[in-house]
Amino acid sequence: RRGWFGAWVWYLLVGAVCLAIGAILLKRRQARG
């Protein structure tokens, strides 16, 4: 089904965004240290 493939794409996009935000927050915290 197309919906199944679309769901996987959305999960991957959301996961990538969460990882990117987490990395940026960690860098900011370490920089301020």
Buried (B, 14 or more C-beta within 10 A) or exposed (E): EEEEEEEEEEEEEEEEEEEEEEEEEEEEEEEEE
